[in-house]
Amino acid sequence: MASPHDPSRTDMSGNRSDVHHRVLILGGGSGGISVAARLRRGDASLNIGLIEPSETHDYQPLWTLVGAGVFSRDVARRREADLVPRNVSWIRERVAAIDPEAKVVTSSGGQRVSYDFLVVALGIQINWNAIPGLAEGLGSHGICSNYSFESAPYTWECIRSFRGGTALFTMPATAVKCGGAPQKLCIWPMTTSAKRAFETGLR
């Protein structure tokens, strides 16, 4: 809803928005939160809005170390409310539509949010179903991935229980969240307690 701090405005299409922000950030992951914090430090009076539906924040770069057995996955998860900078208006909904000509974003709840500047930090949604059988097998039968909060611990379980055989490492051909994650996964087993099994039994 509109407020004295976040006044509604007539957008460039002549329609009334519910709320206006000088800077509107889409996505409350590491990218969106970092931008919000940096802008807030630079100008404490800047009118910033953030659209993010999740109540929890996953620091995804740490998932690789979860898969390597260095950290518990719970270390990588925090409350989103603890990370949103003070005086940043948090809209706890999803993004439904972006109208760049009108400079308006519509939320999943139907709220129209106008802006002067838009930062898109929505991340990448992984389509596990693009590979037949992957979604059903992930996290079991020796199929693991560090690109998921749920499955990252199973990567370490597979590494430490390896006793020889064929270890198949894959590298996505599409855009990925971290291009180095699959490559690091090939190296880390050689520095863990599973090193001897990988050196003597891997093919």
C-alpha positions in Angstrom: 0.0 0.0 0.0 1.0 3.6 -0.4 2.6 5.5 2.4 4.2 9.0 2.9 7.6 7.3 2.5 6.6 5.2 -0.5 4.0 7.4 -2.3 1.9 6.0 -5.1 2.2 7.6 -8.5 0.7 7.6 -11.9 3.0 5.4 -14.1 4.1 6.2 -17.7 0.9 4.5 -19.0 -1.3 6.8 -17.0 -2.3 4.1 -14.5 -2.0 4.6 -10.8 0.5 2.4 -9.0 0.0 1.2 -5.4 3.5 2.2 -4.3 6.6 3.8 -5.8 10.3 3.3 -5.1 13.3 5.2 -6.4 15.1 1.8 -6.7 13.2 -1.5 -6.9 15.1 -4.7 -6.5 13.7 -8.0 -7.6 15.1 -11.0 -5.7 16.4 -11.2 -2.1 19.2 -13.6 -2.7 22.9 -12.8 -2.3 22.8 -10.4 -5.3 19.7 -8.5 -4.4 20.6 -8.2 -0.7 24.1 -7.0 -1.5 22.8 -4.3 -3.8 20.3 -3.2 -1.3 22.9 -3.0 1.5 25.4 -1.1 -0.7 22.9 1.4 -1.8 21.7 1.9 1.7 25.2 2.5 2.9 25.7 5.1 0.2 22.5 7.0 0.9 20.5 6.4 4.0 17.6 8.3 2.7 17.3 6.4 -0.6 13.8 4.9 -1.2 14.5 1.2 -1.9 12.0 -1.6 -2.4 12.7 -5.3 -2.4 10.3 -8.0 -3.8 11.2 -11.4 -2.4 8.7 -14.2 -1.3 11.0 -16.4 0.7 11.2 -16.3 4.4 14.6 -18.0 4.4 17.8 -17.0 2.6 20.2 -19.6 1.3 23.8 -18.6 0.8 24.3 -20.8 -2.2 28.1 -20.4 -2.7 28.5 -22.4 0.5 26.6 -25.4 -0.9 29.8 -26.5 -2.6 31.5 -26.7 0.8 28.5 -28.6 2.2 29.0 -31.1 -0.6 32.7 -31.3 0.3 31.8 -32.1 4.0 33.3 -28.9 5.3 30.0 -27.3 6.6 26.6 -28.5 7.6 23.9 -27.2 5.2 22.1 -25.4 8.0 25.1 -23.0 8.2 24.1 -21.8 4.7 20.5 -20.9 5.6 19.4 -17.7 7.4 16.2 -15.9 8.1 15.5 -13.4 5.3 14.3 -10.9 7.8 17.7 -10.8 9.4 19.4 -9.8 6.2 17.1 -7.2 4.6 18.7 -3.9 5.4 16.9 -1.5 7.7 14.5 0.9 6.1 14.3 -1.2 2.9 10.6 -1.9 2.1 10.2 -5.7 1.8 7.3 -6.9 -0.4 6.9 -10.6 0.5 5.4 -11.7 -2.8 6.6 -13.1 -6.1 7.1 -11.1 -9.3 4.2 -11.7 -11.7 5.0 -9.3 -14.5 7.4 -6.5 -15.5 6.3 -3.6 -17.7 9.5 -1.8 -18.6 7.7 0.9 -20.7 5.5 1.9 -17.8 8.2 1.2 -15.3 5.9 -1.0 -13.2 6.3 -4.4 -11.6 3.1 -6.4 -10.7 3.4 -8.8 -7.8 1.8 -12.1 -7.4 -0.7 -10.5 -5.0 -1.7 -7.9 -7.7 0.2 -5.0 -6.2 1.5 -2.5 -8.8 4.9 -1.1 -7.9 6.4 1.7 -9.9 10.1 2.6 -9.9 12.7 4.9 -11.3 15.5 2.3 -11.4 15.0 -1.5 -11.5 17.5 -4.1 -10.4 16.7 -7.7 -11.5 18.4 -10.3 -9.3 16.0 -13.2 -9.6 18.6 -15.9 -10.1 18.2 -19.1 -12.1 15.5 -21.7 -11.6 17.0 -25.2 -12.2 14.9 -27.5 -14.4 15.7 -30.9 -13.0 13.0 -32.4 -15.3 15.0 -31.5 -18.4 16.9 -34.7 -17.9 14.6 -37.8 -17.7 14.9 -39.5 -14.3 17.0 -36.8 -12.6 14.3 -35.3 -10.5 13.2 -38.7 -9.2 16.7 -40.0 -8.6 18.4 -36.9 -7.1 19.6 -37.5 -3.6 19.7 -41.3 -3.9 21.3 -44.1 -5.9 24.5 -42.2 -6.1 23.0 -39.2 -7.9 24.0 -36.0 -6.2 24.2 -32.3 -6.9 25.6 -29.2 -5.1 23.0 -27.0 -6.8 20.3 -27.9 -4.2 20.0 -27.2 -0.5 18.3 -30.6 -0.1 20.8 -32.7 -2.1 24.2 -31.1 -1.3 24.8 -33.2 1.9 24.3 -36.3 -0.1 27.3 -35.3 -2.3 29.5 -35.7 0.8 27.9 -39.0 1.7 28.7 -40.3 -1.8 32.3 -39.0 -1.6 33.1 -40.4 1.8 31.5 -43.8 1.1 33.3 -44.3 -2.3 35.1 -47.5 -2.4 36.0 -47.7 -6.1 34.3 -47.9 -9.4 33.1 -45.2 -11.9 32.6 -41.7 -10.6 30.9 -39.6 -13.3 31.2 -35.8 -13.0 29.0 -33.6 -15.3 29.3 -30.0 -16.3 26.0 -28.2 -17.4 26.1 -26.9 -21.0 23.6 -24.1 -20.1 23.8 -21.1 -17.9 24.5 -22.1 -14.3 24.6 -20.5 -10.9 28.3 -21.2 -10.4 30.4 -22.5 -13.3 33.2 -23.5 -10.9 31.1 -25.7 -8.6 31.2 -28.9 -10.9 34.9 -28.4 -11.4 35.7 -28.0 -7.7 33.7 -31.2 -7.1 36.2 -33.1 -9.2 39.1 -31.9 -7.2 37.9 -32.0 -3.6 37.6 -35.8 -3.3 41.3 -35.9 -3.7 41.8 -33.8 -0.6 39.4 -35.7 1.7 39.3 -38.9 3.7 38.1 -40.6 0.4 41.4 -39.7 -1.3 42.9 -43.2 -1.2 39.7 -44.8 -2.6 39.6 -42.2 -5.4 43.3 -42.7 -6.2 43.3 -46.5 -6.3 39.8 -47.4 -7.3 38.5 -44.7 -9.6 38.0 -45.3 -13.3 
